[in-house]
Amino acid sequence: MSNVIDGRFSNAERSAVYRAIFERRDVRRNFLSTPIPDHILKRVLTAAHHAGSVGFMQPWDFVVVREPTTKSAVKKLFRQANAQATTRYQGKRATLYRSLKLEGIEEAPINIGVTCSRQRGGPHVLGRSMVRDTDLYSTCCAIQNLWLSARAEGIGVGWVSILDHSALKRVLGVPKSVKVLAYLCLGYVSTFATQPELESAGWRERIPLEQLIHYESWGRRVTERKGKR
């Protein structure tokens, strides 16, 4: 008899899913030089490609970067953008910002540029008529799938958001009509942090879930449920 009833996962399978979610980290350090085998990279990208997308648009593409010269060019873009970002903070906040490691571009064996082709599916994509940015949201779902499947494979992923995407498009040869959405660093790591790095560094704390749940309307924090007494 199958241990899956009515589509439910077994206890072990369900625990594995939640473990991947809770132990996912934005990894920027501790990358190993161990290469990611092609079949495992394909497995991770296949998981990304099976994300949900509005109108089954599938607007994503993945630019896989391995060459040191390309990584070096992207690292240069990061340094330029980060120098500008540093000026936004003062005092202790600035000191803390400068102490943070915010990328692993050259350390990670593989970098991946994730793009969104906003014209894919034609001018009339089912479900997109009122909310045009659903293609961007769909691509973010693909990124999350990639991140979680990579974690299950023991692969760290770091999202480098401090980049000029217009300049990044030129480095990666991305067409003007296509939007760059993310630049990711992937690699096996010596260890995964037990909590997000920005949390452990004191940059931000996790907001209690109770503060973020509203019932029926914004600001209503307590739910009233009818039932037998």
N, C-alpha and C positions, 0 to 999 in steps of 0.2 A: 504493500500500500504506500502511495506517495505521502511524504511528510508535508506536502504543500496542499492546504485546504482552502478552496475558494480564492485562490490567488495569493494567499498569505505566504510570507517567507517563514522558514523555520526559525527558531530562536537564534541559532548560530548565524544564519544568513542575515537576519535583521540586526543583530549585534554588530556584524561586520559593516553594514551600511552606516550605522550610527557612529561607529568608530572612525570610519573614513571622514565623516562630516566633522566630528569633534576634534580629530587630530590633524586635520588639514591646516597647513601653515603657509604663510607668505615667506618663502625661504630665500634668504639673501647671502647666507654664509654656509660654511661646512660642506661645500660641494666637493665630491670626489672626482678624480680624473677618469674613473671607470666609465667606459662608453655605454650608452643605452643601446641594446641590440635593436636592429631594425624591426624585428617582429613585435617587440614590446612597444616601440614607438608607434607602430601601426595600430596596435591594440588600443593604445591611449587615444590616438587620433580618431579611431573608429568610434570609441565611446563619445568623443566630442561631437562627431558627425551624427550621432543618434540623439542629440538634444532635440527638444521640442522647438518648433518654429511656426510662427503665425502663417497660415495659408500654406504650410509645408514649403515655405520659401527657401529654406536652407541657404541663407545669404553669406555664409562664412567661407573663407579660404585660409589656408595655413602655409606661411612661408617658413620653411625649416632652414635654420642658419647653423652651419658648423664651421665655416671658414674663419680663422683668426682675423683676417683683414676686415671682414664684414663686422665682426664683433668689435674690433678696434674703432671702426667708424661710428658705430652706435654708441660705444663708450664715450667717444668725444662729444656726441650730442648730449649725453647724460651730464657730463661735466659742465657743459655750457648752461643747460637748463637748471642744474642744481645750484650753480653759482648765483643765478638770479633768484632762485627760491630761498636761498639762505638769507638774503637781504630782507625778507618779510618778517623775520623774527628778531627780537631784541633780548638782551640780557641773558638770564639763565635758559630761557627757551631757545635762544640762538645757540648757546653752548651745547644744549642737549641735542638740538637738531644736527649740529656738525658731528656729534659723536655717533649718530645712527648710521648703520650700513644699509643703504637703500637700493642696492642692486648687486647682481652677481653675474654681470654680462660676460666677462671674460673668463670667470672661473667655471661657469656651467658648461658642460660639454655641448649642449644644444640650446639654441634660442629659437623661439617661434614667434613670428609676427602673425597676429590674427586680424583678418580684415572682414569688412562687411560690404558686399556688393549690393548697393541700395536699389539697383534697377532689376535685380534678379527676380524672375517671376512675372515680368512685364508690368505695364502701367496699372493694372488692377489686380492686386493680390487679395485674396479672400481674407477678411478680418482686419485689413489694414486701412480701410477707407477713412476712419475717424481718428486713428492714432498712428501717424506715419512712422513714428520711431519704434514700432514693434519689431522691425528688422534688427535694430540695435539691441533691443532687449533679448531677442532670440539668439543673437551671437554671444551675448553674455551668458546665456544658458549653456551654450557649447563650451565656453571657457570654464564654467563651473564643472561640467562633466569631465573635461580634461583634467582639471585640478584634482577631483575626487578619485578618478581612476588612476592617476599618477600616484597619489598617496597610497592607494591599495597596492601598487607595484613597488613601493618603497622609494619613489622618485619625488624629490622636492621640486616645487614650482614657485617662482617669484615673479610677480607682476611689476614691471618697471614702468611707472606712470609719469616719472619726471623726464619727459622727452618732448621735443617739438615734433609733432606728428607730420607736419608738412615736410620737414627735413628728413624724417625717418622714411617717408614714402619715397623720396629720391634715392636714399641709400638702398632700399629694398626693391626699387624698380616697380613700385605699385602704381597702377594707372590712376590718373587724376579723378576718374569717376568712382573709384573705390575708396572707401574710408578705412583707415587704420584704426583699430579699436583697442588693441593690446599688444604689448611686447613682453613675452614670457621667457624666463630662464629655467631650464630643466636639467636635472642631474641627480644621480644618487648622492646621498649626503651621509656624513659620519653619524649624525644624530638629528632628530627632530625635536624642536623646542616643545616644552610641556605647555606653554602658553604663547599667545602672539607676542612678537618681539616688542611692538610698540606698547603693549600692556606691561611687560616685564621691565621695560626701560622707564616707565612712568610717564609716557606721553599721553595716553588715554586709558580709561578704565572701561570695562564692559558694562553697558547699561543694563540694569535689571530688566528682565523680560516683562515684569508686571507693569513697568512704566510705559511700555510700548504697545500694550493691548487695549483696544477700545471695543466696547460692545454696542452694536447697533448704530451708534453715532460717535463722532469724535469727542473725546473727553469723558465719556462714560466708562469708568474703570471697573465697575461692579456689575456682574451679570445676574439677572434675576431669572431663575428657571422655575417653570411651573412643574409640579409633580405631586405625587401622593405624599401625604404626611403620615 
